[in-house]
Amino acid sequence: MVERRRFTGNEDVALKEIVNERSTRRISWPDVVTKLEQLGYSKRTAKSVRNRYLRQKQLQSSTFRLPGTNRCRKCGKMQRGHVCLIENVVAEPEDAQAEASEGGSPVSGKE
């Protein structure tokens, strides 16, 4: 059995570009998979690539509405079909956030 891996944001961008390069309306998904592999992305099945592309396309349509409130912890967008492009976001400690909101730096005992 093949190990399942999430699509990366860069992989989604490459997938869109490959599909948009096609001059015909019909898309040969095995050819798309081959091009993704040539670009250095992990091996995937034609079905998984096709489903990913169609889900992303459906999410971009204005008529599609997502029920529920599952949101990405990094960027706040709806999570279904979402690949966050924000990498390695480190949350600040609560003390640093409080200082930033007050607009000042901690005051030392010396004046």
SERO-4910 file (N, C-alpha, C, O; in steps of 0.05 Angstrom, whole numbers):
BEGIN
 pado doro    nc1    nc2    nc3   cac1   cac2   cac3    cc1    cc2    cc3    oc1    oc2    oc3
  Met    A     17    -24      0      0      0      0     18     25      0     39     25     13
  Val    A      9     45    -14     24     70    -17     19     88      7     -4     90     16
  Glu    A     40    100     17     37    118     40     22    144     31     29    156     10
  Arg    A      3    152     46    -12    177     39      3    201     50     11    201     73
  Arg    A      6    221     33     18    246     41      1    269     32    -12    268     11
  Arg    A      1    290     48    -14    314     40     -1    328     17     24    327     13
  Phe    A    -17    342      1     -6    358    -20      6    383     -8     -5    394     12
  Thr    A     28    392    -18     40    417     -9     30    440    -25     19    436    -47
  Gly    A     33    464    -15     25    488    -30     39    491    -56     27    498    -76
  Asn    A     65    485    -56     81    486    -81     71    466   -101     71    471   -125
  Glu    A     64    443    -91     54    421   -109     27    430   -121     22    424   -145
  Asp    A     10    443   -106    -15    453   -117    -11    473   -139    -24    473   -159
  Val    A      8    491   -134     15    512   -154     25    499   -180     17    506   -202
  Ala    A     43    479   -177     54    465   -200     32    450   -215     31    450   -240
  Leu    A     13    438   -200     -9    423   -213    -26    442   -229    -34    436   -252
  Lys    A    -33    465   -218    -49    485   -233    -35    494   -258    -47    496   -280
  Glu    A     -9    499   -256      6    508   -280      7    487   -301      5    493   -325
  Ile    A     11    462   -293     12    440   -313    -14    438   -327    -15    435   -352
  Val    A    -36    439   -313    -63    436   -325    -69    460   -342    -81    456   -364
  Asn    A    -62    484   -334    -67    508   -350    -51    509   -375    -58    523   -394
  Glu    A    -28    495   -376    -11    495   -400    -24    479   -423    -17    482   -446
  Arg    A    -42    461   -416    -55    444   -436    -70    461   -456    -86    478   -449
  Ser    A    -66    455   -482    -80    470   -502   -107    457   -509   -124    470   -520
  Thr    A   -110    432   -501   -136    419   -507   -153    418   -481   -143    423   -459
  Arg    A   -178    414   -485   -197    413   -462   -193    387   -446   -197    387   -422
  Arg    A   -186    365   -460   -183    340   -447   -156    339   -433   -135    346   -445
  Ile    A   -156    329   -408   -131    328   -393   -123    299   -389   -139    282   -381
  Ser    A    -99    292   -396    -88    265   -392    -75    265   -365    -52    274   -362
  Trp    A    -89    254   -345    -79    255   -318    -53    239   -313    -36    248   -297
  Pro    A    -49    216   -327    -23    203   -324      0    221   -334     22    219   -322
  Asp    A     -4    237   -354     16    255   -363     22    277   -343     45    285   -339
  Val    A      1    286   -329      4    306   -308     20    295   -285     38    308   -275
  Val    A     14    270   -278     29    257   -256     59    254   -264     76    259   -247
  Thr    A     64    247   -289     92    245   -298    106    272   -296    129    273   -288
  Lys    A     93    293   -304    106    320   -303    111    328   -274    132    340   -268
  Leu    A     92    322   -256     97    328   -227    121    313   -217    137    324   -202
  Glu    A    124    288   -224    147    272   -216    173    283   -227    193    283   -213
  Gln    A    172    293   -252    196    305   -264    204    330   -250    228    337   -249
  Leu    A    185    344   -238    191    368   -223    201    362   -195    208    380   -180
  Gly    A    201    336   -187    212    329   -161    192    324   -139    199    321   -116
  Tyr    A    166    323   -146    146    318   -126    142    288   -122    149    273   -140
  Ser    A    130    280   -100    127    252    -94    108    238   -114     91    251   -126
  Lys    A    111    212   -116     95    197   -135     67    195   -125     62    188   -102
  Arg    A     47    200   -143     19    199   -136      4    185   -158     15    182   -181
  Thr    A    -20    176   -152    -36    163   -173    -50    184   -189    -53    207   -180
  Ala    A    -58    177   -214    -73    195   -231    -99    203   -218   -108    226   -220
  Lys    A   -112    184   -204   -138    190   -191   -134    211   -169   -150    230   -166
  Ser    A   -113    208   -153   -109    227   -131   -103    255   -141   -113    275   -130
  Val    A    -88    257   -163    -81    283   -174   -106    296   -186   -111    320   -183
  Arg    A   -122    280   -200   -147    290   -213   -166    300   -191   -177    321   -193
  Asn    A   -170    283   -170   -188    291   -148   -179    317   -134   -195    334   -128
  Arg    A   -153    319   -130   -142    343   -117   -148    368   -134   -156    388   -123
  Tyr    A   -143    366   -160   -147    388   -177   -177    396   -178   -183    420   -176
  Leu    A   -194    377   -180   -223    383   -182   -233    394   -155   -251    411   -156
  Arg    A   -223    384   -133   -231    396   -107   -222    425   -104   -238    441    -95
  Gln    A   -198    430   -112   -188    458   -111   -204    476   -129   -211    499   -121
  Lys    A   -211    466   -152   -227    482   -171   -255    487   -160   -266    509   -162
  Gln    A   -266    467   -146   -293    470   -134   -292    490   -111   -311    505   -108
  Leu    A   -271    490    -95   -268    508    -73   -267    537    -83   -276    555    -69
  Gln    A   -255    541   -106   -252    569   -117   -278    580   -129   -280    604   -133
  Ser    A   -297    562   -135   -322    571   -146   -338    586   -125   -338    579   -101
  Ser    A   -351    607   -132   -366    624   -113   -391    611   -103   -402    619    -82
  Thr    A   -402    591   -117   -427    578   -109   -423    557    -88   -442    549    -75
  Phe    A   -398    548    -83   -393    526    -64   -390    537    -36   -374    556    -32
  Arg    A   -405    527    -17   -404    536     11   -396    512     28   -406    490     25
  Leu    A   -378    517     46   -369    496     65   -385    498     91   -386    520    103
  Pro    A   -397    477     99   -410    477    126   -389    474    147   -367    464    142
  Gly    A   -395    481    172   -377    476    194   -358    499    199   -357    519    185
  Thr    A   -341    495    219   -322    516    226   -294    506    229   -278    517    244
  Asn    A   -287    485    214   -259    475    216   -241    494    201   -243    497    177
  Arg    A   -223    507    216   -205    527    204   -176    520    209   -170    507    229
  Cys    A   -159    529    191   -130    525    193   -120    540    218   -128    563    222
  Arg    A   -102    528    233    -92    541    257    -71    563    250    -66    581    266
  Lys    A    -60    561    226    -39    581    219    -50    606    206    -42    628    213
  Cys    A    -69    602    187    -79    625    171   -108    631    175   -117    653    168
  Gly    A   -124    612    187   -152    618    192   -171    611    169   -195    615    172
  Lys    A   -161    601    147   -179    594    124   -192    567    130   -183    552    147
  Met    A   -214    562    116   -228    537    119   -208    514    112   -193    516     94
  Gln    A   -210    492    128   -189    472    126   -194    451    104   -174    440     94
  Arg    A   -218    446     96   -223    425     76   -211    432     50   -217    452     38
  Gly    A   -193    415     41   -179    419     15   -158    441     16   -148    448     -5
  His    A   -151    450     40   -133    473     42   -105    463     48   -101    445     64
  Val    A    -86    475     35    -58    471     42    -47    498     49    -46    517     32
  Cys    A    -38    501     73    -29    527     82     -2    534     70     17    517     71
  Leu    A      0    558     59     25    567     47     43    580     68     66    586     62
  Ile    A     33    584     92     49    596    113     65    573    126     53    554    136
  Glu    A     91    575    126    108    554    137    122    564    162    130    587    165
  Asn    A    125    545    181    140    549    205    132    575    220    149    591    228
  Val    A    106    578    225     97    601    240    101    594    270     91    573    279
  Val    A    115    611    283    120    606    312    104    627    327    106    651    323
  Ala    A     87    617    345     71    635    362     89    649    382    107    636    394
  Glu    A     84    674    387     99    689    407     88    682    435     64    675    437
  Pro    A    105    682    455     95    678    482     75    700    490     75    722    479
  Glu    A     57    693    508     36    712    515     47    738    526     36    759    521
  Asp    A     70    737    541     82    762    551     91    780    529     87    805    531
  Ala    A    102    769    508    111    786    486     88    798    471     90    821    461
  Gln    A     65    783    469     42    794    456     30    817    472     21    837    461
  Ala    A     30    815    499     19    836    516     36    861    514     26    883    513
  Glu    A     63    857    513     81    880    510     77    894    484     77    919    482
  Ala    A     73    879    463     70    891    436     44    906    435     43    927    422
  Ser    A     23    896    448     -3    910    447     -2    936    463    -17    955    457
  Glu    A     15    937    484     17    961    500     35    982    486     33   1005    493
  Gly    A     51    973    467     67    991    452     93    999    466    106   1018    457
  Gly    A    100    986    487    125    993    501    142    969    506    134    946    500
  Ser    A    165    974    516    183    953    523    183    950    553    175    969    567
  Pro    A    192    927    563    192    924    592    211    945    605    232    951    595
  Val    A    202    955    627    217    976    641    235    963    661    226    946    677
  Ser    A    261    970    661    279    959    680    279    976    705    268    998    705
  Gly    A    291    965    726    291    979    752    309   1003    752    306   1020    769
  Lys    A    327   1006    732    345   1029    731    334   1051    715    322   1047    694
  Glu    A    336   1076    725    327   1100    711    346   1122    714    342   1144    703
***
